Amino acid sequence: MAKKVKNPKTVNVEIGNPDQTRGDLKAIGGSSFDPLNNRLANQAISALWMPPSMSGDSRDEIANATIAALIGIAPRDEGEGMLAAQMVATHNSAMDCYRRAALDGQTFEGRQMNLRFADRFSRTYAMQLDALKRYRRTADQTVRIERVIVKDGGQAIVGNVTKGGGDGDETDGQPHAPAITDEHGSEVLCEDAFGEPVPVARGAR
């Protein structure tokens, strides 16, 4: 007879301190919850190799540089903040392998191994950077119309407009939309990326 599985214990998380949700450290981790931002910063710093003999000033310098790198990546949400911390750790791991490969007295095998790992870390960093760019492009895929000006006698619609083979204007997939008919061949001025006027199709005469 199968044993009855007990329900797992639930964990209740309460945010009682409103100061934690002010987002003072959002520039570091991309979150409005500062304990998470602080955690991501400490994770990125802890991932760096620092010998025990390193002085306190050197450790502070590395920590400040790590924070500056996270701020420079400018994470906009928690997902970007986590990826930014990984990117910093990956970059530093790659550079540490390059450093070890160049040490005095390094054996040929040791140099080759470190260069091989450095190459892997460098490739991983490039993939992370590409992932961040793709993520941001997806989030920024919005259509924004700044200004549309129609001169006297013209009509305009926003959408895909195609010119039919006959004498009349047709709209593709928009049977309810009026066609653009401007007897004078006026232009619809739109502030596109190149600042050029967009011509309006001529109507039937």
N, C-alpha and C positions, 0 to 999 in steps of 0.2 A: 504494500500500500504506500502510495507516494506521500511524502511528508508535506504538510501544509506550510507554505512559505509565508512568513510573517511580513506584514507591510513594512517597507523601509521607513526609517525615521525621517521626518521632515525637518528642514532647517529653516528657521525664520530669520530673515535679515531685516533689520530695522535701521533706518537712517534718522537718528534722532538729532544730530547736530546740523542745523541748516548751513553752517559755514562750510560743510563738506561739499555742498552742491552749488557753490558760487562759481565754480569753474575758473578759479584764479590760475590754475596750472593747465588750462585747456590747450595752451600753445605747445605744451610738451607732449601730451597724450591724446588730444582731440576729444576728451570727455568732459562733461559738465560735473562729473563726480571726481573730486580731487584725489581721494585715496587711490583710485585707479591710475590717474596720471602719475602720482608719486610712485606707485608700484611699478609701472612701466619704465620710469626713469631708473629706478633701482635695479630692475632686471637688466636693462641695457648696460649699466655700469658694472654689475656683478659678472656679466658675461666676458668682460675684458680680463686679460691675463696681466696681473700685477704681482711681481715678486715680493716676498715678505720684506726684503731689504729696501724696498722703495720708500722714499721719504714721504712724510705727510703732505708736503707741498706738491710733490709730483702727483700724488694720488688726487689731490684737490684739482690740479690742473687737468688731469684726465677726466675726472668727473664733470668739470665745467665744460670741457670740450664735447663730451657725450651729450650733455643737456643742450649745448648749442647746436649740435647736429640734429637732434630731435626737433628743435624749434625751427631749424632751417628747412627740414622736410615739410613742416607745417601740416601735421595731420588734422583732418577736418572732422573725424569721428573716431569712435573706439577701434573700428577695424583698421583704419589707417594708422592709428597710434600703435597698435600691436605690430603691424607690418613695419612701421618705422623703427621700432625697437629691434626687430629681427634684422633689418637692413644694417643698422649700426653695428650689431654684433657680428654679422657676416663680413662686413667690410674690415673690421678690426681683426678678425680671424685670418682673413686673407693677407693683410699687411703683416701680421705677426709671422705667418709662414714664410713670406718673402724675406723678412728680417732674419729668421732662423737659417734660411738657405744661404744667406750671405755672411754668416758668422765665420770668424777666423778659425781655422782648424777643422772646418766642417768636412766630413767625408763626402765622397762623390755620391754614395748611396743616400746619405742623409740629405744632401742638397737636392737630389732628384726627387726624393719623397716629399720634401717640403714644397718644392715647386709644383709638384703634382697636386698636393692639397690646396695650395694657393690658387691654382687654376680652377679647381672645383669650387672653391669659395667665390672666386670672381664670377664664374658662370652663374652661381646661385644668386649672387647680388644682382647681376644683370636681369635675371628672371624676376626677382622681387621688384626691381625698378620698373620693369615692363608691366608687371601685374598692377602696380600702383597707378601707372599711367592709364591702363585700360579701365581700372575701377573708376578713376576720376572722369574719363571720357564718358562712361556710361551714366554717371551721375549728372553730367553737364549737358546731356542730350535734350535740350529744350529749344523751342522755337520762340523767338522774341521779335516782335515787329515794333520798331521804334517810331516810324512815322510813314504814313501813306498820304500822298497829295494827289487829287484828281482834278484836272482842269475842267473848265466849263464844257458841257456836252459829252463828258466821258462817264463811263460806269466801270467799276472795278470790283473784282472778287478776289478773295484769298484762297488759293488752292491750285490744283493742277489743271491747266487750261491747254487744250490741244486744238489745232486748226484742222477742220474737216476737209475732205477732198472736194466738197461741193462749193456752192456760192455762199452758204451761210456758216456762221460760227457755231461750233459745237463744244460742249464741255464734257470731258471724260469722267464718267462716274458721278456727275453732278447734274441730274436732269432738272432739278429744281432751281439751279443757280442761273442767274442771268448772264448772258455772254457779254464780253467787253465790246462795246460798239462806240467808236469815237470817229466821227466822220473826218475830223481834221487831223487824225493821226497823232493826237497828243500823247504825252508821256505820263506814266505814273512814277513819281519820284520816290525812291525808297533808299534809305541809308544802308546800303549793303556793305559788305566787307571792303569793296573797292571804291565806294562812293560814286558809282556810275548810275545814271538813270536807267530804269527798266522800261523798254518800249512796250506800248500797248497795241495789241493786234487791231488791224483796221476792220471795220464792219463792211457789210455788203452795201454796195451803192446801186 
